[in-house]
Amino acid sequence: MKAILLSLIFTGACIFPVWAGDNPPTPESNKTAIELVQSHADYVWTLVAAVLVFFMQAGFALVETGFTRAKNAINIMMKNLMDFSIGSLAFWAIGFGLMFGASKSHLIGTSGFFLSDFKPDGDPWVLAFWMFQVVFAATAATIVSGAMAERTKFSGYLIYSIFISALIYPVFGSWAWGSLYQGDGWLEKLGFIDFAGSTVVHSVGGWAALAGAIVLGPRLGKYTKQGGIKPIPGHNLPMAALGVFILWVGWFGFNPGSTTAATKDIAMIFVNTNLAAAAGAVLAMITSWVKFGKPEIGMSLNGALAGLVAITSPCATVSPLSSVIIGAVAGIIVVLSVLFFDKIKVDDPVGAVSVHGVNGAWGTLAAGIFNMGGTSAKIIGVQVLGIASCFIWTFTVAFILFKLIDKSIGLRVSPEEELEGLDFGEHGGTAYPDFVSSYGGMIPVKSDEGVAVPKTAASPARFTQPAKG
C-alpha cells in the first residue's frame, strides 16, 4: 500500500507542473509523465529483484553447510562469501563486457569492461542492469561450492571462482542473452528460449560442479573398497531446510525480475515459479518414499530446488498447468539423478549436479515442449542445441581449469586435513567451539583408507571419538 501511495504521489508531482500553468495538460505531456513513472518503476523493480537474488547467496550457504559435516562449516561459508565478493570484481572488470558488450562475431562482447559504458551525465540503466546480472553470475559460481565440499583447497577454489565469473559463465551467457544489452549471441538468433537461466545460470554451475567433483574424486570413506556406498549425513538439516525456503523466496526475484520491467507479466511468472517448486517437492517426497520406504527430507528439499531450476527457463512462456508438470518431472528426476551419480561414484555432497545441471537441462527442454506459442521440431532442436553447447563449453573448460589448478597449486587438501576438517586446517578456527571442548581429550583414528588423524590439540574431539553418554 505504501508503494502504491508513493507511486500516486510521484505521478501527481510529475503531472501537476503541467496543470499549474495557463495551458491545460496535453496528451503528449501526460504521456511523458506516465513514461517517466514507468521508467522509475522499472529501475525500482529490477533493483529489488536483484536484492532478492542476492539473498539467495544466504540460502545456498545454509543449504550447503547443513548438508555437510560441522567440521567444514566455516570453509563453506567462506567459499560462498568469496564467490560473491571475488565474482563481483571479476564480473565488473571482464565478465560483463564479454557477456553484454557489443559483438560482431556473435560469440563474445568486446566493450563495456570495468563498466566503461556508464557516464555520470548519461543514462544510469547500465548500473541497474549490471547489478541484476552480477547476482546471476554469483549464483552460477556458488552452485559449484556444494559439489566440491569437504575436500577442496581454499586457494584453488578462489582461482576457479575468478574464472567462472570472468570467463566461463559470461561467454555462454553472451551466446544466449547478449542482446539484452549491446550483444548479439548466436544461440538467441536461432530462437533459443531460456528466459531466466535454467541453462545459462544453473546448468553452467551444474556442469562446472560435475567437472570439479570428477577431478577432486570422492570424499574419504564415501565409497568402500567392495564398491558399497557409505552415507555421510549432513550435520544440520533444519539449517538446510531454512536455506531452501530462503532460495524459494529469492526465486521470486530471479524469475519475475528477469523481465527487468514493472509490468503485469510478472504475475504469471510468480505463479509458475511457485507451482513448479511445490510440485517438485511433492514428487521428490513421493519418489523417495517409494524408493526408501520413508519420505526423505534431503530429497524433498532438493525436489523443491529442482522444480525451481526447471521452471527458470520456461517461467514466462508456459501455462500454470505446464509448470506443475515441469516441476513434478523435475522432482522425480532429481532423486533418480542423485542415485545415478552415487552409483558411478561421483561424490556430490549436496546434489548440486542433479539439481542444477540435470534439471537445468530438463527445464530448458521443457521450455520448447510446453511453449504456449506452439512447439515444433525446430524449436525443440534449438533447445537441445543450447543444452549441448552449454555442456560442451562449460564442462570442457571447467575440467581443464580444475586439472591445471590441481597440477599447479593443488586442488585437494591432504587426507589428514580432510579427516580433521577444513575449518581448522584452512581457516584456523571451528564453527562450533563449545561442542569441540565438550568431550575433552583427543585420540588418533583411522579412516577406511588407513589414514590417521594426527593427535593434536586442534583436532575436534567430536570427530575423533564417539560422544560420551
C-alpha positions as CSV (number, residue, x, y, z in Angstrom):
1,M,0.0,0.0,0.0
2,K,2.8,2.4,0.9
3,A,4.4,1.7,-2.5
4,I,1.1,2.5,-4.3
5,L,0.7,5.8,-2.4
6,L,4.2,6.8,-3.2
7,S,3.7,6.0,-6.9
8,L,0.5,8.1,-6.9
9,I,2.2,11.0,-5.2
10,F,5.1,10.8,-7.7
11,T,2.7,10.7,-10.6
12,G,0.9,13.8,-9.3
13,A,4.2,15.6,-8.8
14,C,5.1,14.9,-12.4
15,I,1.8,16.0,-13.8
16,F,1.0,18.9,-11.5
17,P,3.5,21.4,-13.1
18,V,1.8,20.9,-16.4
19,W,-1.6,21.7,-14.9
20,A,-0.3,24.6,-12.9
21,G,0.4,26.8,-15.9
22,D,-2.1,28.7,-18.1
23,N,-2.2,25.8,-20.6
24,P,-4.1,22.6,-19.8
25,P,-2.2,19.3,-20.0
26,T,-1.8,17.8,-23.4
27,P,-1.8,14.1,-24.4
28,E,1.9,14.4,-25.1
29,S,2.7,15.9,-21.7
30,N,0.6,13.2,-19.9
31,K,2.3,10.5,-22.0
32,T,5.7,11.9,-20.9
33,A,4.8,11.8,-17.3
34,I,3.5,8.3,-17.5
35,E,6.6,7.1,-19.3
36,L,8.7,8.7,-16.5
37,V,6.8,6.9,-13.8
38,Q,7.1,3.6,-15.7
39,S,10.9,4.1,-16.1
40,H,11.4,4.8,-12.4
41,A,9.2,1.8,-11.6
42,D,11.4,-0.4,-13.8
43,Y,14.5,0.7,-12.0
44,V,13.0,0.0,-8.6
45,W,11.6,-3.4,-9.5
46,T,14.9,-4.5,-11.2
47,L,17.0,-3.5,-8.1
48,V,14.5,-5.0,-5.6
49,A,14.7,-8.2,-7.6
50,A,18.5,-8.0,-7.6
51,V,18.3,-7.9,-3.8
52,L,16.1,-11.0,-3.7
53,V,18.6,-12.9,-5.9
54,F,21.5,-11.7,-3.7
55,F,19.6,-13.1,-0.7
56,M,19.8,-16.5,-2.4
57,Q,23.6,-16.5,-1.5
58,A,22.4,-16.9,2.1
59,G,20.2,-19.7,1.0
60,F,23.0,-21.5,-0.8
61,A,25.3,-21.1,2.1
62,L,22.8,-22.6,4.6
63,V,21.9,-25.5,2.3
64,E,25.5,-26.4,1.6
65,T,26.5,-26.1,5.3
66,G,23.5,-28.0,6.6
67,F,24.0,-30.9,4.1
68,T,27.7,-31.3,5.1
69,R,29.6,-32.0,8.3
70,A,30.1,-29.5,11.0
71,K,33.9,-29.6,10.8
72,N,33.7,-27.8,7.3
73,A,31.1,-25.2,8.1
74,I,33.5,-22.2,8.1
75,N,35.0,-23.3,4.9
76,I,31.7,-23.5,3.1
77,M,30.6,-20.1,4.4
78,M,34.0,-18.6,3.3
79,K,33.6,-20.0,-0.2
80,N,30.1,-18.6,-0.5
81,L,31.3,-15.2,0.7
82,M,34.2,-15.2,-1.8
83,D,32.1,-16.4,-4.7
84,F,30.1,-13.2,-4.5
85,S,32.9,-10.9,-3.5
86,I,35.6,-12.0,-5.9
87,G,32.9,-12.8,-8.5
88,S,31.6,-9.2,-8.4
89,L,35.0,-7.8,-9.1
90,A,35.7,-10.3,-11.9
91,F,32.3,-9.7,-13.5
92,W,32.8,-5.9,-13.2
93,A,36.2,-6.0,-14.8
94,I,35.8,-8.6,-17.5
95,G,32.7,-10.8,-17.4
96,F,30.0,-8.1,-18.1
97,G,31.9,-6.9,-21.1
98,L,32.3,-10.4,-22.5
99,M,28.6,-11.2,-21.9
100,F,26.8,-8.0,-22.9
101,G,29.4,-5.9,-24.8
102,A,29.0,-5.0,-28.5
103,S,29.7,-8.1,-30.6
104,K,30.3,-8.6,-34.3
105,S,31.3,-12.3,-34.0
106,H,28.1,-13.3,-32.1
107,L,30.5,-15.1,-29.7
108,I,31.7,-12.6,-27.1
109,G,31.3,-8.9,-26.3
110,T,34.2,-6.6,-26.8
111,S,33.1,-3.4,-24.9
112,G,31.8,-2.4,-21.5
113,F,34.7,-3.7,-19.4
114,F,35.1,-2.1,-16.0
115,L,31.6,-0.6,-16.5
116,S,33.0,1.8,-19.0
117,D,29.6,2.4,-20.6
118,F,28.5,4.3,-17.6
119,K,28.8,8.1,-17.9
120,P,27.9,10.3,-15.0
121,D,25.8,12.6,-17.2
122,G,24.2,9.7,-19.2
123,D,21.5,7.1,-18.6
124,P,22.3,5.0,-15.5
125,W,20.3,2.0,-16.7
126,V,23.6,0.1,-17.2
127,L,24.2,0.3,-13.4
128,A,20.8,-1.2,-12.6
129,F,21.2,-3.9,-15.3
130,W,24.7,-4.7,-14.1
131,M,23.5,-5.1,-10.5
132,F,20.9,-7.6,-11.6
133,Q,23.3,-9.5,-13.8
134,V,26.1,-9.8,-11.2
135,V,23.9,-11.6,-8.7
136,F,23.1,-14.1,-11.5
137,A,26.8,-14.6,-12.1
138,A,27.3,-15.2,-8.4
139,T,24.6,-17.8,-8.4
140,A,26.3,-19.8,-11.2
141,A,29.6,-19.6,-9.3
142,T,28.3,-20.7,-5.9
143,I,26.5,-23.8,-7.2
144,V,29.9,-25.4,-7.6
145,S,30.8,-25.0,-3.9
146,G,28.4,-27.7,-2.7
147,A,29.5,-30.4,-5.1
148,M,33.2,-29.8,-4.2
149,A,32.6,-29.5,-0.5
150,E,34.7,-31.0,2.3
151,R,37.9,-31.7,0.4
152,T,38.8,-28.7,-1.8
153,K,41.8,-26.5,-1.1
154,F,40.6,-22.9,-0.5
155,S,43.3,-21.2,-2.6
156,G,42.5,-23.5,-5.6
157,Y,38.8,-22.7,-5.2
158,L,39.4,-19.0,-5.3
159,I,41.1,-19.3,-8.7
160,Y,38.1,-21.2,-10.0
161,S,35.7,-18.6,-8.7
162,I,37.5,-15.8,-10.6
163,F,37.4,-17.8,-13.9
164,I,33.7,-18.8,-13.8
165,S,32.6,-15.2,-13.2
166,A,35.1,-13.6,-15.6
167,L,35.0,-16.2,-18.5
168,I,33.0,-19.4,-18.3
169,Y,29.6,-18.0,-17.4
170,P,29.9,-14.8,-19.4
171,V,30.9,-16.5,-22.7
172,F,27.9,-18.8,-22.7
173,G,25.7,-16.0,-21.4
174,S,26.7,-13.9,-24.4
175,W,25.5,-16.6,-26.8
176,A,22.1,-16.8,-25.2
177,W,21.4,-13.3,-23.7
178,G,23.8,-10.9,-25.3
179,S,21.1,-8.8,-26.9
180,L,19.6,-7.9,-23.5
181,Y,22.1,-5.1,-23.6
182,Q,24.5,-4.4,-26.6
183,G,25.5,-8.0,-27.6
184,D,24.2,-10.4,-30.3
185,G,24.6,-14.1,-29.4
186,W,24.4,-16.8,-32.0
187,L,22.1,-19.0,-29.9
188,E,19.5,-16.3,-29.3
189,K,19.5,-15.6,-33.0
190,L,18.3,-19.1,-33.6
191,G,15.4,-18.6,-31.2
192,F,16.8,-20.3,-28.0
193,I,14.4,-20.0,-25.1
194,D,15.9,-19.5,-21.7
195,F,14.0,-16.7,-20.0
196,A,15.7,-16.6,-16.6
197,G,18.5,-19.1,-16.9
198,S,17.8,-22.8,-16.4
199,T,20.8,-23.4,-18.7
200,V,22.6,-20.0,-18.8
201,V,22.9,-19.9,-15.0
202,H,22.0,-23.3,-13.4
203,S,23.4,-25.7,-16.0
204,V,26.6,-23.7,-16.2
205,G,27.0,-24.0,-12.5
206,G,25.9,-27.7,-12.5
207,W,28.3,-28.8,-15.3
208,A,31.2,-26.9,-13.7
209,A,30.3,-28.7,-10.5
210,L,30.4,-32.0,-12.2
211,A,33.9,-31.3,-13.6
212,G,35.1,-30.3,-10.2
213,A,33.7,-33.3,-8.4
214,I,35.3,-35.6,-11.0
215,V,38.7,-34.0,-10.8
216,L,38.7,-34.0,-7.0
217,G,37.4,-37.5,-6.5
218,P,35.1,-38.7,-3.7
219,R,35.5,-37.8,0.0
220,L,37.5,-40.2,2.1
221,G,35.3,-43.1,3.2
222,K,32.4,-42.3,0.9
223,Y,32.8,-45.5,-1.2
224,T,34.1,-48.8,0.2
225,K,36.7,-51.0,-1.4
226,Q,33.9,-53.5,-2.0
227,G,32.0,-51.0,-4.1
228,G,29.5,-50.0,-1.5
229,I,28.2,-46.5,-0.8
230,K,28.6,-45.1,2.7
231,P,26.2,-42.3,3.6
232,I,27.9,-39.2,5.1
233,P,24.9,-37.3,6.7
234,G,24.8,-33.6,6.9
235,H,25.1,-32.1,10.4
236,N,22.1,-29.7,10.4
237,L,19.1,-30.5,8.3
238,P,17.0,-27.7,9.8
239,M,19.7,-25.3,8.6
240,A,19.5,-26.8,5.1
241,A,15.7,-26.6,5.1
242,L,15.9,-22.9,6.1
243,G,18.3,-22.4,3.2
244,V,15.8,-24.0,0.8
245,F,13.0,-21.7,2.0
246,I,15.3,-18.7,1.5
247,L,16.1,-19.8,-2.0
248,W,12.4,-20.3,-2.8
249,V,11.8,-16.6,-1.7
250,G,14.8,-15.5,-3.7
251,W,13.5,-17.2,-6.8
252,F,10.6,-14.7,-6.8
253,G,13.3,-12.1,-7.7
254,F,15.2,-14.5,-10.0
255,N,12.4,-15.3,-12.4
256,P,10.0,-12.4,-12.3
257,G,12.9,-10.0,-12.0
258,S,14.2,-11.2,-15.4
259,T,11.6,-9.0,-17.0
260,T,13.6,-6.0,-15.8
261,A,10.3,-4.2,-16.0
262,A,7.5,-3.4,-13.6
263,T,4.7,-4.9,-15.8
264,K,1.7,-7.2,-15.3
265,D,3.7,-10.0,-16.9
266,I,5.3,-10.8,-13.6
267,A,2.1,-12.2,-12.2
268,M,2.1,-15.3,-14.2
269,I,5.8,-15.8,-13.7
270,F,5.3,-15.7,-9.9
271,V,2.6,-18.3,-10.1
272,N,4.5,-20.6,-12.4
273,T,7.6,-20.4,-10.2
274,N,5.7,-21.3,-7.1
275,L,3.7,-24.2,-8.7
276,A,6.8,-25.8,-10.1
277,A,8.6,-25.7,-6.8
278,A,5.6,-27.1,-4.9
279,A,5.2,-29.9,-7.5
280,G,8.9,-30.7,-7.4
281,A,8.9,-31.0,-3.6
282,V,5.8,-33.3,-3.5
283,L,7.0,-35.6,-6.3
284,A,10.5,-35.9,-4.8
285,M,9.0,-36.8,-1.5
286,I,6.8,-39.5,-3.1
287,T,9.7,-40.8,-5.2
288,S,11.9,-41.1,-2.1
289,W,9.1,-42.7,-0.2
290,V,8.7,-45.4,-2.8
291,K,12.5,-45.9,-3.1
292,F,13.5,-45.9,0.5
293,G,10.3,-46.6,2.4
294,K,10.3,-43.3,4.1
295,P,9.7,-39.7,2.9
296,E,13.3,-38.5,3.0
297,I,13.9,-34.8,3.9
298,G,17.0,-34.2,1.8
299,M,15.5,-35.5,-1.4
300,S,12.3,-33.5,-0.7
301,L,14.2,-30.3,-0.2
302,N,16.2,-30.9,-3.4
303,G,12.9,-31.6,-5.1
304,A,11.7,-28.1,-4.4
305,L,15.0,-26.7,-5.8
306,A,14.8,-28.9,-8.8
307,G,11.4,-27.6,-9.6
308,L,12.6,-24.0,-9.2
309,V,15.6,-24.7,-11.5
310,A,13.4,-26.4,-14.1
311,I,10.9,-23.6,-14.3
312,T,13.5,-20.9,-14.6
313,S,13.8,-21.2,-18.4
314,P,10.1,-21.5,-19.3
315,C,8.6,-19.4,-16.5
316,A,7.3,-16.7,-18.9
317,T,6.3,-18.9,-21.8
318,V,4.3,-21.8,-20.3
319,S,0.9,-22.1,-18.6
320,P,0.4,-22.8,-14.9
321,L,-0.6,-26.4,-15.7
322,S,2.5,-27.0,-17.6
323,S,4.5,-25.5,-14.7
324,V,3.1,-28.2,-12.4
325,I,4.1,-30.9,-14.9
326,I,7.6,-29.5,-15.4
327,G,8.1,-29.3,-11.6
328,A,6.7,-32.7,-11.0
329,V,9.1,-34.3,-13.5
330,A,12.0,-32.4,-12.0
331,G,11.1,-33.8,-8.6
332,I,11.3,-37.3,-9.9
333,I,14.5,-36.7,-12.0
334,V,16.4,-35.2,-9.1
335,V,16.0,-38.3,-6.9
336,L,17.0,-40.7,-9.8
337,S,19.9,-38.5,-10.8
338,V,21.3,-38.3,-7.3
339,L,21.2,-42.1,-7.1
340,F,22.8,-42.4,-10.5
341,F,25.8,-40.2,-9.7
342,D,26.3,-42.0,-6.4
343,K,26.3,-45.3,-8.4
344,I,29.0,-44.1,-10.7
345,K,31.0,-42.8,-7.7
346,V,30.7,-39.1,-8.4
347,D,30.6,-37.7,-4.9
348,D,28.3,-34.6,-4.8
349,P,27.6,-33.9,-1.1
350,V,24.6,-31.6,-1.8
351,G,23.2,-32.9,-5.1
352,A,24.2,-29.8,-7.0
353,V,24.9,-31.5,-10.3
354,S,21.4,-33.2,-10.2
355,V,19.5,-30.1,-9.1
356,H,21.2,-27.5,-11.3
357,G,22.9,-29.3,-14.1
358,V,20.4,-32.1,-14.9
359,N,17.3,-30.2,-14.1
360,G,18.6,-27.1,-15.8
361,A,18.7,-29.1,-19.0
362,W,15.3,-30.6,-18.3
363,G,13.8,-27.1,-17.8
364,T,15.3,-25.8,-21.0
365,L,14.0,-28.7,-23.0
366,A,10.6,-28.2,-21.4
367,A,10.5,-24.6,-22.5
368,G,10.4,-25.9,-26.1
369,I,8.0,-28.8,-25.4
370,F,5.4,-26.7,-23.4
371,N,5.8,-23.4,-25.2
372,M,2.5,-21.5,-25.2
373,G,3.2,-20.0,-28.5
374,G,3.4,-23.5,-30.1
375,T,6.1,-26.1,-30.4
376,S,7.9,-27.8,-33.3
377,A,10.8,-30.0,-34.1
378,K,12.8,-26.9,-34.9
379,I,12.1,-25.2,-31.6
380,I,13.0,-28.4,-29.6
381,G,16.1,-28.8,-31.8
382,V,17.3,-25.4,-30.9
383,Q,16.7,-26.1,-27.2
384,V,18.7,-29.3,-27.5
385,L,21.5,-27.4,-29.3
386,G,21.6,-24.9,-26.5
387,I,21.7,-27.6,-23.8
388,A,24.5,-29.5,-25.6
389,S,26.5,-26.3,-26.3
390,C,26.3,-25.4,-22.6
391,F,27.6,-28.8,-21.5
392,I,30.4,-28.9,-24.0
393,W,31.7,-25.4,-23.3
394,T,31.3,-25.4,-19.6
395,F,32.3,-28.9,-18.7
396,T,35.4,-28.9,-21.0
397,V,36.7,-25.5,-19.9
398,A,36.0,-26.2,-16.2
399,F,37.6,-29.6,-16.4
400,I,40.7,-28.2,-17.9
401,L,40.8,-25.4,-15.4
402,F,40.4,-27.7,-12.4
403,K,43.1,-30.0,-13.8
404,L,45.5,-27.0,-14.2
405,I,44.8,-25.9,-10.7
406,D,45.3,-29.5,-9.4
407,K,48.7,-29.8,-11.2
408,S,50.0,-26.4,-10.1
409,I,48.9,-25.2,-6.6
410,G,46.8,-28.2,-5.8
411,L,43.0,-28.6,-5.7
412,R,42.5,-31.1,-2.9
413,V,43.6,-30.9,0.7
414,S,45.7,-33.6,2.3
415,P,44.0,-36.7,3.7
416,E,44.9,-35.7,7.2
417,E,43.4,-32.2,6.8
418,E,40.2,-33.7,5.2
419,L,39.7,-36.0,8.1
420,E,40.4,-33.3,10.7
421,G,38.1,-30.8,8.9
422,L,38.8,-27.9,6.6
423,D,37.7,-25.3,9.2
424,F,40.9,-25.6,11.3
425,G,43.4,-26.6,8.5
426,E,42.3,-23.9,6.0
427,H,40.9,-21.2,8.3
428,G,42.3,-21.8,11.7
429,G,39.0,-22.0,13.5
430,T,35.9,-24.0,14.2
431,A,32.3,-23.1,13.7
432,Y,31.1,-24.7,17.0
433,P,33.8,-24.2,19.6
434,D,31.6,-25.1,22.5
435,F,30.9,-28.5,21.1
436,V,34.6,-29.1,20.4
437,S,35.5,-28.6,24.0
438,S,32.8,-30.8,25.4
439,Y,34.4,-34.1,25.2
440,G,38.0,-33.5,26.5
441,G,41.0,-35.4,25.2
442,M,41.8,-36.3,21.6
443,I,42.7,-39.7,20.2
444,P,44.0,-40.6,16.8
445,V,41.7,-42.5,14.5
446,K,42.0,-44.1,11.0
447,S,39.7,-43.7,8.0
448,D,38.6,-46.6,5.8
449,E,41.7,-45.8,3.7
450,G,44.0,-46.2,6.7
451,V,45.0,-42.5,7.1
452,A,45.4,-41.5,10.7
453,V,44.3,-38.2,12.1
454,P,47.2,-36.5,13.9
455,K,46.9,-36.3,17.6
456,T,46.9,-32.5,18.2
457,A,45.2,-30.1,20.4
458,A,43.5,-28.7,17.4
459,S,41.7,-31.9,16.4
460,P,38.0,-31.6,17.3
461,A,37.1,-34.4,19.7
462,R,33.7,-35.0,18.3
463,F,35.3,-36.1,15.0
464,T,37.9,-38.4,16.6
465,Q,36.0,-40.2,19.3
466,P,32.4,-41.1,20.0
467,A,30.3,-38.8,22.2
468,K,30.1,-40.0,25.8
469,G,26.7,-41.0,27.1
